[in-house]
Structure formats: structure tokens, C-alpha cells
Amino acid sequence: MPKLIFFDIDGTLWDEHMNIPSSTITTLKKLQDNGHKTFLCSGRSRSNIREPKLLSLGFDGIVAACGNHIEVDGKVIYENILSPEVTQKVITVLKECHMPVVLEGPECHWIDKDGFKDDPFILYLFKTLAESAKELTMYEPDMRVNKFSADVLPDTDFDRIKAELGEEFEVLEHEGNVVEFVPKGSSKATGIERLCKYLGVDRQDTYAVGDSVNDLDMLSYVGHGIAMGNASAAAKETAEYVTTDIHEDGIQHAMEHYGLI
């Protein structure tokens, strides 16, 4: 019976320098040769999943933006876009509370460039996304946003932000004062659930590999959750199996452990 295997990107498929271990590339090919289907499952929105070296690995689909964008064989089967009213509210509240933000959508990112100053990641986004990276100044009617991420600064009124946006968004706090805001009722897990229903695959025939806080629901939901050796403590506690570090052939060892290759 073919299985569905979902892979987080950052810290799972590639490292902080976007290097993909050769053993991971070989393992993905073996999985596909064995008839299994492989999917990217990322917190990144679709507009920030474009690296040829990643997309050329033969994935059968993408669950992006923490389950708010799903595509199979290049066809979008689900898209959740924030309403204009909510998008306007987010921009206003974060600006008033001094929290620089990146609004993440399927086609574009809107970035508070001045708020982030010379943040290397923001410079990377403008360089990599090119025309898809737009400087955020105010709300624009053509904005299509799935979710957003922001930084907590010394003068950020984070308590007010959580109070005003907490009913509409899950607030996921990452290391380094980075906060991810995901629409309530959506996650990598809900994305996987929708994709499984679309393909008619039982939940027990699913596997997922991840490393961070936005992977916890996914690792709990699938039939077999796998944490990387370099994963957060919470991810390791949630997973059914903990493999080795990304640079110690973690993906390969995990797939061998389950007899998938």
C-alpha cells in the first residue's frame, strides 16, 4: 500500500544555509521509486517555496502556509485567504504596537522593511522573491494573505497584540523572538487531513517529518510522526520516533526505520 510522507523544509530537508544532504536526495528518489507519494509541508507560504533545487526533487504536492494552501500535482485544491477586514486589522494593530510584520501569501509577500531594518532574513526575502516581495506601507485591496510572521522588539506591545488578534489566530512563538500567526482552525495537520480526504488515503498510512513548534500538530495527527535529531524538545516529545540530525542522514535513517526504503 503506497504511503503519503510529508516533509517540513527548514531544519528538516535543508539546513540554515539551504543545503540538502545528498542522502536526503537519494532517499526521496527511493521513496518515489517504491510507489510512495512525497509532499512538502511547510509554514512557508507558496510564494516562498520556489527554489529549483527543492522543487526538482519530485514532490507530488505542497501543503504551504501551515495548511492554508494545498496543491497536488500542480493543481491548487484548497486556499484560505484572510478577509480584507482581517488583513486591515492586522496591519493597523501591528503598526500601532511596533511589531514589524511579513504578510505571507500564495503569490506575494508584503514586508515592513523599515521595521526590520537590516535583518538578514528580510534582505534574503527581497533578493530571493524579487518582484514577489513588496514593501508594506498600508493596506492594499489586492492583498492575498494566508498568514503572517512578525518580530517581537523591545518596545512591542505583545500583550495587546495577543489580546486583539488571539481570537482569530494561533500565536506560535519561535526562538529568536519570531512569532508566527496562523488562522484559527488551520495547521499543517488540517492541511494533511484535507489532502488525505482528496486522495482517499487513510490517516494511518501517513508519515511526517519535522523539527519545530509549527510541526507539533502535524506530528500528532499523522499515523507516524518523526522528529529530526536537531528538532526542538517539544517536537521530540510529540513524535513517535526521533531520528538523527539533518547532517547525520536523519531522513534516510527515519525512512529505513519504517521500512519505506
Residue pairs with C-beta under 8 A, 6 or more apart in sequence:
1 205
2 35
2 36
2 37
2 205
3 36
3 37
3 205
3 206
3 207
3 260
4 36
4 37
4 39
4 192
4 195
4 196
4 199
4 201
4 205
4 206
4 207
5 31
5 36
5 37
5 38
5 39
5 206
5 207
5 208
5 209
5 255
5 260
6 38
6 39
6 40
6 41
6 63
6 188
6 192
6 206
6 207
6 208
6 209
6 218
6 222
7 13
7 38
7 39
7 40
7 41
7 208
7 209
7 210
7 251
8 41
8 42
8 43
8 188
8 208
8 209
8 210
8 211
8 212
8 215
8 218
9 40
9 42
9 44
9 49
9 54
10 16
10 42
10 43
10 44
10 211
10 212
11 211
11 212
11 228
11 230
11 231
11 246
12 209
12 210
12 211
12 228
12 246
12 250
12 251
13 20
13 24
13 40
13 54
13 251
14 20
14 54
14 246
15 246
15 247
18 51
18 53
20 53
20 54
20 57
21 246
21 247
21 249
21 251
23 249
23 251
23 252
24 246
24 249
24 251
24 252
25 57
26 252
27 251
27 252
27 255
27 261
28 38
28 57
28 58
28 251
29 58
30 255
30 261
31 38
31 255
31 260
31 261
32 38
32 58
34 260
34 261
36 260
37 60
37 61
37 199
38 57
38 58
38 59
38 60
39 59
39 60
39 61
39 62
39 63
39 195
40 49
40 54
40 59
40 61
40 62
40 63
40 64
41 62
41 63
41 188
41 191
41 192
41 208
41 210
41 218
42 49
42 62
42 63
42 64
42 65
42 188
43 65
43 66
43 147
43 180
43 182
43 188
43 214
44 64
44 65
44 104
45 64
45 65
45 68
45 69
45 104
45 105
45 106
45 109
45 146
45 147
46 62
46 64
46 65
46 69
46 71
46 106
46 107
46 146
47 104
47 105
47 106
47 107
47 108
47 109
47 129
47 132
48 104
48 109
48 125
48 128
48 129
49 55
49 62
49 64
50 128
50 129
60 72
60 73
61 70
61 71
61 72
61 73
61 195
62 69
62 70
62 71
63 69
63 70
63 188
63 191
63 192
63 195
64 70
64 71
64 106
64 146
65 80
65 104
65 106
65 146
65 147
66 146
66 147
66 180
66 182
66 186
66 187
66 188
66 191
66 214
67 80
67 182
67 186
67 187
67 188
67 189
67 190
67 191
67 192
67 194
68 79
68 80
68 146
68 147
68 182
68 183
68 186
68 191
69 76
69 78
69 79
69 80
69 106
69 146
70 76
70 77
70 78
70 79
70 191
70 194
70 195
70 198
71 77
72 195
72 198
72 199
76 106
77 194
77 195
77 198
78 191
78 194
79 106
79 146
80 146
80 183
80 186
81 105
81 144
81 145
81 146
82 90
82 145
82 146
82 147
82 183
84 139
84 141
84 143
86 168
87 103
87 139
87 143
87 145
88 139
89 164
89 165
90 101
90 103
90 148
90 165
90 181
91 101
91 103
91 136
91 138
91 139
93 160
93 161
93 164
93 165
94 100
94 101
94 112
94 150
94 161
95 112
96 157
97 156
97 157
97 158
97 160
97 161
98 115
98 153
98 155
98 156
98 157
99 115
99 150
99 151
99 152
99 153
99 156
99 157
99 158
99 161
99 179
100 112
100 114
100 115
100 116
100 150
100 151
100 153
101 111
101 112
101 115
101 136
101 148
101 149
101 150
102 109
102 110
102 111
102 112
102 122
102 125
102 148
102 149
102 150
103 109
103 110
103 111
103 136
103 143
103 145
103 148
104 145
104 146
104 147
104 148
104 149
105 143
105 144
105 145
105 146
106 144
106 146
107 132
107 144
108 129
108 132
108 133
108 134
108 143
108 144
109 125
109 129
109 132
109 133
109 134
110 134
110 135
110 136
110 140
110 143
110 145
111 122
111 125
111 126
111 133
111 134
111 135
111 136
112 136
113 122
113 126
113 135
113 136
115 151
116 122
116 151
119 151
125 133
126 133
146 183
147 169
147 180
147 181
147 182
147 183
148 180
148 181
149 178
149 179
149 180
149 181
150 178
150 179
150 181
151 177
151 178
151 179
152 158
152 177
152 178
152 179
153 177
158 179
162 171
165 171
165 181
167 184
168 183
168 184
169 181
169 182
169 183
169 184
170 181
170 182
170 183
170 184
170 187
171 179
171 180
171 181
172 179
172 180
172 181
172 182
172 213
172 214
173 179
173 213
174 180
174 212
174 213
174 214
180 213
180 214
182 214
187 214
187 217
187 218
188 208
188 210
188 214
188 215
188 217
188 218
189 217
189 218
189 220
189 221
189 222
190 217
192 206
192 208
192 218
192 221
192 222
193 203
193 221
196 202
196 203
196 206
202 223
203 221
203 222
203 223
204 223
205 223
206 222
206 223
206 224
207 222
207 223
207 224
207 225
207 226
207 258
207 260
208 215
208 218
208 219
208 221
208 222
208 224
208 225
208 226
209 226
209 227
209 228
209 243
209 250
209 251
209 254
210 218
210 219
210 225
210 226
210 227
210 228
210 231
210 235
211 227
211 228
211 230
211 231
211 232
211 235
212 231
212 232
212 235
213 232
213 234
213 235
215 227
215 231
215 235
215 238
216 234
216 235
216 238
218 225
219 225
219 226
219 227
219 235
219 238
219 239
219 240
220 238
224 240
224 241
224 258
225 238
225 239
225 240
225 241
226 239
226 240
226 241
226 242
226 243
226 254
227 235
227 236
227 238
227 239
227 241
227 242
227 243
228 235
228 242
228 243
228 244
228 245
228 246
228 250
229 242
229 243
229 244
229 245
229 246
229 248
229 250
230 245
230 246
230 250
231 239
231 242
236 242
241 254
241 257
241 258
243 250
243 251
243 253
243 254
243 257
244 250
244 253
252 261
255 261
